[in-house]
Amino acid sequence: MIEPLECFARSEPVRIVELAESLDASERCEFDYHWHLFARPAQLAPPGDWRVWLVMAGRGFGKTRAGAEWVRSVAEEHPDARIALVSASLAEARAVMVEGESGILSCTPPERRPLFEPSLRRLRFPGGAQAQLFSALEPEALRGPQHSHAWCDEIGKWPVSHQRATRCWDNLLMGLRLGKEQRIVVTTTPRPVPLVERLLNQEAYGDTVVTRGSTHDNSANLPRRFLAAIEAEFAGSQLARQEISGELLRDIEGALWQRALIEAIRESGQCPPARRVVIAIDPPASAEGDECGIIVAALGQDGIARVLADCSIGNAAPGRWARAAADAAAAWEADRVVAEANQGGAMVRSVLHAADHALPVKLVHASRGKTARAEPVAALYSAGKIRHHGVFAQLEDQLCGMMLGGDYSGPGRSPDRADALVWAMTELLLSRAGDPRVRQI
């Protein structure tokens, strides 16, 4: 049987407007902040004697709002509550958990809004409850303080180096000893990192409840343009299953690349100045329209190579993929186009020059299999010599499907994008003429 509040949450917008218009001014002001009227059931704390509520869902699901509203309800019901707010950094804790569009300040009625004291990293609620901000970058900051409740946001991106994420979690648990029922809400996009796996394993013991969901569960509150854009960009990729559908994608045993490693070397913001920029091409094996891998990579003045763009193109005849490569070379001001010539060097060179006669083309010949060529590049990833400047869903899916021993277990018939990346990084970091020169890992 559907509860009355769920009926209301599923009502047509006109019904909600009608009810709002029947209220007086003070009631209407409170109406906007009545979370139980508008929340989906998955955004409300589950019943039962749980200790950890893990909300693991796709982006845009409404995880942040669920966490913020839970903190607000705890503060209003327990005047003596001491709540820890933990994020990947203090900046994110403030920008997302406290001051964000779905944060604690935004979801609280103005007359009951807590006082935020940034210098003290503290929220003071009118009833007496307090919330303190912590960063997973500083696990030892949670050694000593005591709490009754905690909200941990995006634990999938907490720093894994030096076991900071697990140390932060352990210190939080040891300080969770105030009040009568200590509870933690965890909101995160699924990522196969040790702390997420640890919490999922605890589901079987009963004190951890897991709520799963996808971006589309909240489609009524998301712009159609956003939903169309993410479908166009990521549809069919394994990353879409993780970031949109909310699935936890575990690594394939024996794969050369692991997703946790790729997440660890991902960058955003402005790139350092480049010493070289190359376009690497893995041409299709036939002229009937197979996918052509086209990767843009740069060697920075800091000695780090970066993937800048994936311009790969599917169902492409030679003239079309050559034009795409030429356009990428012009857009990124590449100093060299590296193309595999095993499928006919003269043809590859001619179609590239037909697209742009000034392209500085270098043909390379594969004397070893794709996996054998990829192993030294995978070692460079582990050594911290390569970064991904952005998210490249289909490329990363292919990388994580390349196996030791020569097999390929990723999407599609062949890892064309991954092979183009290998040629790019070989040119930048492993070529005898390259700079710097890496002899052994």
Helices and strands as residue ranges (DSSP letters): H 4-9, H 13-21, H 25-31, H 35-38, G 41-43, E 52-57, H 63-77, E 82-87, H 90-92, I 93-98, G 110-112, E 115-117, G 118-120, E 122-124, E 130-135, G 139-142, E 149-153, G 155-157, G 161-163, H 164-175, E 183-188, H 194-201, G 202-205, E 208-213, G 215-221, H 224-234, H 238-243, H 259-264, E 266-267, E 274-282, E 293-300, E 305-310, H 318-332, E 336-340, H 345-355, E 361-364, H 370-382, E 386-389, H 393-399, H 416-425, I 426-430
